[in-house]
Amino acid sequence: MTKPNTGNLDPGETASHELRSYAVGFVVSAALTIAAFAAVLSDLSTTMKIIIVCVAALLQVSTHLAKFLHLSIHGRQSREDLLLVLFSASLLAIMAGGTVWILSDLRSRMHGPMEEGAMTHPSSDAVPPAAPLTRR
Protein backbone atom coordinates (compact mmCIF):
# COMPACT_ATOMS: atom_id res chain seq x y z
CA MET A 1 0.00 0.00 0.00
CA THR A 2 1.14 3.51 -0.65
CA LYS A 3 0.70 6.37 1.72
CA PRO A 4 -1.93 8.89 0.58
CA ASN A 5 -0.98 12.30 -0.77
CA THR A 6 2.76 11.60 -0.98
CA GLY A 7 3.37 12.02 -4.71
CA ASN A 8 5.78 9.79 -6.63
CA LEU A 9 7.10 6.72 -4.82
CA ASP A 10 9.64 4.09 -5.71
CA PRO A 11 7.65 0.79 -5.87
CA GLY A 12 10.61 -1.33 -4.75
CA GLU A 13 11.31 0.84 -1.73
CA THR A 14 7.65 0.99 -0.75
CA ALA A 15 7.20 -2.78 -1.01
CA SER A 16 10.26 -3.55 1.13
CA HIS A 17 9.21 -0.93 3.69
CA GLU A 18 5.72 -2.39 3.96
CA LEU A 19 7.00 -5.96 4.18
CA ARG A 20 9.31 -4.88 7.01
CA SER A 21 6.39 -3.13 8.73
CA TYR A 22 4.20 -6.25 8.49
CA ALA A 23 7.01 -8.48 9.79
CA VAL A 24 7.64 -6.19 12.78
CA GLY A 25 3.90 -6.05 13.50
CA PHE A 26 3.61 -9.83 13.35
CA VAL A 27 6.59 -10.39 15.67
CA VAL A 28 5.39 -7.80 18.20
CA SER A 29 1.84 -9.21 18.14
CA ALA A 30 3.09 -12.76 18.62
CA ALA A 31 5.36 -11.66 21.49
CA LEU A 32 2.49 -9.85 23.22
CA THR A 33 0.24 -12.90 22.83
CA ILE A 34 2.91 -15.17 24.29
CA ALA A 35 3.45 -12.71 27.16
CA ALA A 36 -0.26 -12.72 27.98
CA PHE A 37 -0.41 -16.53 27.96
CA ALA A 38 2.74 -16.73 30.08
CA ALA A 39 1.25 -14.31 32.61
CA VAL A 40 -1.94 -16.35 32.90
CA LEU A 41 -0.03 -19.61 33.33
CA SER A 42 2.40 -18.14 35.91
CA ASP A 43 2.12 -18.06 39.69
CA LEU A 44 1.42 -14.31 39.83
CA SER A 45 -1.52 -12.90 41.74
CA THR A 46 -4.83 -12.63 39.91
CA THR A 47 -4.70 -8.85 39.96
CA MET A 48 -1.25 -8.81 38.38
CA LYS A 49 -2.37 -11.29 35.71
CA ILE A 50 -5.32 -9.08 34.80
CA ILE A 51 -3.11 -6.00 34.60
CA ILE A 52 -0.57 -7.76 32.36
CA VAL A 53 -3.25 -9.14 30.03
CA CYS A 54 -4.97 -5.72 29.75
CA VAL A 55 -1.69 -3.91 29.03
CA ALA A 56 -0.73 -6.54 26.44
CA ALA A 57 -4.16 -6.17 24.81
CA LEU A 58 -3.86 -2.37 24.58
CA LEU A 59 -0.34 -2.63 23.15
CA GLN A 60 -1.52 -5.21 20.64
CA VAL A 61 -4.42 -3.01 19.49
CA SER A 62 -2.05 -0.10 18.99
CA THR A 63 0.39 -2.35 17.11
CA HIS A 64 -2.37 -3.55 14.79
CA LEU A 65 -3.55 0.00 14.15
CA ALA A 66 -0.04 1.25 13.39
CA LYS A 67 1.53 -1.67 11.53
CA PHE A 68 -1.38 -3.31 9.71
CA LEU A 69 -3.94 -0.53 9.26
CA HIS A 70 -1.23 2.15 8.78
CA LEU A 71 -2.91 4.61 11.13
CA SER A 72 -0.69 7.28 12.60
CA ILE A 73 -1.06 10.78 13.98
CA HIS A 74 1.21 12.40 11.36
CA GLY A 75 -0.36 14.14 8.36
CA ARG A 76 -3.85 15.34 7.56
CA GLN A 77 -5.18 12.13 6.01
CA SER A 78 -3.85 10.03 8.89
CA ARG A 79 -5.54 12.33 11.39
CA GLU A 80 -8.87 11.90 9.62
CA ASP A 81 -8.43 8.12 9.59
CA LEU A 82 -7.63 8.13 13.30
CA LEU A 83 -10.72 10.22 14.06
CA LEU A 84 -12.82 7.79 12.01
CA VAL A 85 -11.49 4.83 14.02
CA LEU A 86 -12.07 6.65 17.34
CA PHE A 87 -15.62 7.55 16.29
CA SER A 88 -16.31 3.93 15.33
CA ALA A 89 -14.91 2.70 18.64
CA SER A 90 -17.08 5.16 20.57
CA LEU A 91 -20.19 4.01 18.68
CA LEU A 92 -19.37 0.38 19.48
CA ALA A 93 -18.83 1.26 23.15
CA ILE A 94 -22.18 3.06 23.28
CA MET A 95 -23.96 0.10 21.67
CA ALA A 96 -22.29 -2.46 23.94
CA GLY A 97 -22.88 -0.35 27.06
CA GLY A 98 -26.49 0.25 26.10
CA THR A 99 -27.05 -3.46 25.54
CA VAL A 100 -25.63 -4.34 28.96
CA TRP A 101 -27.71 -1.59 30.57
CA ILE A 102 -30.94 -2.74 28.91
CA LEU A 103 -30.32 -6.40 29.72
CA SER A 104 -29.52 -5.67 33.37
CA ASP A 105 -32.68 -3.54 33.66
CA LEU A 106 -34.69 -6.33 32.05
CA ARG A 107 -33.22 -8.85 34.47
CA SER A 108 -34.14 -6.72 37.48
CA ARG A 109 -37.69 -6.27 36.16
CA MET A 110 -38.11 -9.99 35.49
CA HIS A 111 -36.54 -11.39 38.66
CA GLY A 112 -36.60 -8.51 41.12
CA PRO A 113 -33.54 -7.39 43.03
CA MET A 114 -31.22 -10.26 43.78
CA GLU A 115 -30.61 -10.46 47.52
CA GLU A 116 -27.92 -12.30 49.42
CA GLY A 117 -28.90 -15.96 49.63
CA ALA A 118 -31.97 -15.57 47.43
CA MET A 119 -30.98 -18.56 45.31
CA THR A 120 -30.41 -20.94 48.25
CA HIS A 121 -32.86 -23.58 49.36
CA PRO A 122 -35.21 -22.67 52.19
CA SER A 123 -34.17 -23.82 55.62
CA SER A 124 -35.98 -26.65 57.37
CA ASP A 125 -37.58 -24.14 59.79
CA ALA A 126 -39.32 -22.23 57.01
CA VAL A 127 -41.16 -25.19 55.49
CA PRO A 128 -43.00 -27.68 57.69
CA PRO A 129 -42.10 -31.29 57.06
CA ALA A 130 -44.49 -33.29 54.94
CA ALA A 131 -46.88 -35.60 56.82
CA PRO A 132 -46.13 -39.28 56.35
CA LEU A 133 -48.56 -41.19 54.20
CA THR A 134 -50.53 -43.80 56.17
CA ARG A 135 -53.16 -46.22 55.05
CA ARG A 136 -56.50 -46.20 56.89
Disulfide bonds with the S-S distance in Angstrom:
none
